[in-house]
C-alpha cells in the first residue's frame, strides 16, 4: 500500500499527504433515501464505528413556499437530490463505513478515487443552505403574460395577467380589472394560482 490506502476492489481512497485531515466529500445515495442514509451514518458513528474520523453529515435543503388547498405551506426541499455532504478523514475504515451504509451508492470522484470539495465550494454550499433556511423560495414559477387568479388577500377571486415577475423577492405585479380599469397589484407568489 506504499503511500496510499486501498479500499475494497483496489479502490484508491487517500494518499499519504491527505492523512490526518478532515475534508468534505460528496456521497451519492439512492434518491429519496438521503435522510435515511444520514441517520444511518450518524448512528453508526455514535456506536463507535469510525467516530473520530467522521465529523458531520449534511443534506443541503431549502425552505419552499407553496399553496395547497388555498393555504400557504412551508416545506423543505433538497437542493441536491440524491447527494449528501460528509466531513471526514479519509481512511480505509471511514471509506468502508460509508460505502457499506445501506442506501449509499458511492463517493463522487475522478475514476476510482473520491475527490474532496474545496473550502470555497463547501463555504458556498453552507452559505446557500443558511440563506435559504431564512427566506423560503417559491416552489411555483410564473411567467410574464400568464393568467392568474388571486386566492388570498383583498383581491381574492380577481383574475388578471402577470405584468412583471420578481423571483428573488417572490413577488408578482398582476394587472387586475377593478371597476373596468386595468390596475397593477403587487402580490406574493403564494397569493395567486394559475388559471
N, C-alpha and C positions, 0 to 999 in steps of 0.2 A: 504494500500500500504506500510505499515511499512518497511522502509529500501530499497525499490525498486520501480521503476517506471514501470507501466504496459501499454503496447500499446493495440491496438485492439486485440480482441480474447485472452486476458490474456497473451500476449507475454511479457516476462521479457525483459526490454530494458536496464536498467542500475541499478547498486546498489548504495547505498549511498556513497561508497568510490570513485566511478568514477565520481561523480558530480563535475561540475565546471572546468573540464579539457578537452581540445580538444584532441582527438585521431584520428588515421586513421582507417577507416573501408573499407571493400570491399563490393561493391554493385553488384549484378548480374542484368544485363539488357538483353533485347532481343538482340540477335546477329545482328549486323549491325545498331543498334539504339544507340550505345554508345555516339556519338557526339550529337545526338538529345537530349538524356537524360541529358547530361552535360549542354547543352544550356538551357533546361527547368529548371533544378535545379538552375543554375546561375541567370536566370531571376526571378524565384520565390524568391530567396534570395534578389535580388535588389529591388523587390516590397515590401520588409519589412517582408516577412514571414520567421521567424527564422534567420534573417540576422546576429545577433550576435552569433548564435550557429554554423553556418557553415562557415568555412574559405576558403576551396579550394575543387575543384572537378578536378580530373586528369584522363585522358585517356592515359595510357602509350603507346607511339608509338615509332617506329624506322624508320629511312630512309632506303629505299632499292633501289638498282640499278638494272635495268633490261633493256633488249634490245627489243624494239618493232619497227618493220618496219625498222630495220637497224640503229636505233638511240638509244643512251643511254638515259634513262629517270630515274629520281629520283622521288620516290613516298613515301608516308608514309603508314606504316602498323602497326596495333595494335598488341602488343605482348602479350596481354591477351584478346583475342576477347571475348566479352560478359561481360566484367568486368570493373568497374570504381573504383577509389580510392577516398574517401571523408574524409576530415579532419573536424571533427565536435565534438561538445559537445553532448553527447547522452542524450536527454530528451524526454518526450512524444511528445512535439511539433516538435522537429527536426526529430524524428523517423517517425512520422506521415507524415511530409512534404516529406521526401524521399520516403516512401512506397506508397504515393498516386501520385507520379510523373509518368506520362504516360511512359511506357517502362521499368520501374523498376519492377523486379520480386521478389526482396528481398535482404536481407543482408546475407553475408556469416557468419556462426557461428555454434557453437555446440548446437544442439537442437533448442530451440526457442529463443536463446539469441545471439545477434550479438557479435562477438569477434573482438576486436581491434587488429591491427597489432603491433608487437613490434617495437621500434625505429630502431633496426637493420634491420628489414625487409623493413621498409619504406626507410631507407638510401640506401639500396642495390637497390631497385626499382628505386629510383630517380637517383642514380649513373648510372645505366644501361640506363635510359632514356636519360640522358645528353650525355653519351658516344656514344650512337647510333645515336644521332642527328648530331654529328660532322662527323662521318665516316659511310657512307651508307654500309649496308650489301648487299650481292647479293641475289636476290630472287631465283636464279637458283643454284643448287648444281651439282657438277661434280664428276666423279669417275675415278680413275686410269684405263687406258686401254680403255677408251671411245673415240670414234671417233668424231672429231670436225672439223668445217670449220671456218677459220679466216674471220671475216666480217668487221674488222676495223684495220687500221694501214698499215705498209709497206708490210705485208704478206697477204693482202686481197686476198681472193679466194683460198688460200693454204689450203689443208686438212692435218690433222695429228692425232696423237694419244696422249692422255694425259699421261704423264710420272709421273707427280707429281702435287698434289693439296694442296694449302696453303689457307684454307678457312678464316683464320683470316686476312690475307692480301688481300684476294680476287684475288689471282694470280694463274696461272697455268703454268706448264712447259710442252710445247707441242713439240713432235717430228714431224717436217715437213720435207718433202723431197725437198731439194734445190740442183739443178744440180745433182740429183741422189744420194745424200747423206742425211742420217737422221741427222738433225740439231736441237738441243734443242732451243726453243724460249720461253722466258718468256712473258706471256700475261695476261691481266686482264680478269676476268670472262665476262665482257660485250663485249669484243672484239671477242668472239667466239660464235658459236651456234652448237648444236648437229647435227650430220649427220643423 
